[in-house]
Amino acid sequence: MEVALMQAKKSCPFIHVTSTSTLKRLSNNASSGNGLLRKAQQCPVMSQAMGQQARPLSTSSIAAQTPTKTVKAEVKPTPVSHHSKSKHFDYEAFYQHELEKKHQDKSYRYFNNINRLAQKFPRAHTARVEDEVTVWCANDYLGMGRNPVLTETMKRTLDRYGAGAGGTRNIAGNADLHLRLESELADLHHKEGALVFSSCYVANDATLSTVAGKLPGCVIFSDALNHASMIQGVRHSGAQKKIFRHNDMAHLEELLQSVDPSVPKIIAFESVYSMCGSIGPIREIVDLAKKYGAITFLDEVHAVGMYGPRGAGVAEHLDYDLNAAQPTMGNGSVLDEIDIITGTLGKAYGVVGGYIAGSALFVDMVRSYAPGFIFTTSLPPAVVSGALESVKYLKESTVEREMQQINTRDVKSRLGELGIPVVPNPSHIVPVLLGDAAAAKLASDELLSEHGIYVQSINYPTVPRGEERLRITPTPGHNGKMIDHLVDSLERIWDRYDFKRVNDWVEQGGCAGVGVENAVPPTPMWTDKQLGLDKVIEERAVRSGTSVV
Ligand code: PLP
């Protein structure tokens, strides 16, 4: 029983946080022990773990060196199975060993069962249809995934063209819809061409590995916080890489200076870094790229749909008024200066897929050489039609992104008033610092089980150890009541467990940008004027007699 409990504690997301002594007490008590077992057999996670318990393990396996034994083996010696006699490699034991490492370093991932309800955004039901929660961490940032503009088009396309694309882009999978989506994306980013992939993970990996792999002697300069897809692309390219400290332009310049001017160079970075919400210094990087003969590769995955007058991302947002008045290539904005832009159709655009945009020759080269583009079935027509409508819709409609920013400001300032530590940043991401993996998981579990709120905890390796956090993403669909409930729930949890507040972090000298003395608070990317708040603020000031106008 003890072994079964150890196994259960490792596997089950629900009893994971219960102390071993409590579990032992429950299981030693004859009646509750039986109840515990019965309950466990009904649980999808536990029943699997118990199934594994019953499976005899090889005596020669790696697992045999670990404390895990079968329940049977404890009662009477396990008969030597055919498997254990074999000299062949024990694959299952190997998998178990690898997973054991994840449990030990606390990076094992537990997935919550969350079923987002199209008609009740941002609500979802959990494993039981009756149990509804409010989702506060989805990347369907603007609620486009359930917008009838998309869903109605997708239904019609499904009826007309069927479910699948029917092949790769080369073989029967290149429909008019794919081509229209690519022209729409090229226009959005002021580029000559665009190319759609099955995801942006694939787009980043395939593009970086192909281009950097082909450019003779290429050196890639990569921001230290770049996403795994770019890191993988850099690795797959085989090119030399130089990592610059996050957003540190002096370091980037120092590294650029160390490479021969004639050598081809790519600077790879992001606009919005999704786990801390920081924003890449686009103009400065473009200037450095020009000075040192590099090309720029900008991932706008967490910005497309949400920044800029037409939703092209942060690069477009930097020249907001110019791009609003004259939204075409060649208008002199910094957007035109970026060589390669990548984006996703799966977050703010609410569907799935990824893409690159750049010069016609660059796009044609990736189309012609990148295995991740060539050798895979293209996106289904219904998905492409949904993405196309979403991009077109968000080029025109700004209310969704404005409401998202207003709600974000509200959440950030309310948490700030309570001293609940938010990693300071100028974007729509609200990272709430716990600084400990168990604490982050506890906060997330308690929000879900006691307050009907779903916010996933973010642990190592997604963030460094000691910087574990909750990552909250307000949307235009969260109303005032939901915000009140979120803030009250967090306050109760912080109180109950005495989690660290901003002052505690100040005492410790700061962490992840929280509690850093004399730090200048970041200016939000969306200004009061862009959000139409300047007039509201002015009117309030006039009413209260504090106007300086
Ligand atoms: N780039 C960044 C910065 C991301 O955070 C992600 C995914 O979260 C991706 C690329 C991959 O995008 P997709 O979800 O379309 O594969």
Residues whose N, C-alpha, C, O or C-beta is under 5 A from the ligand:
A	BS01	PLP	S199 C200 Y201 H227 S229 S274 D299 V301 T344 G346 G353 G354
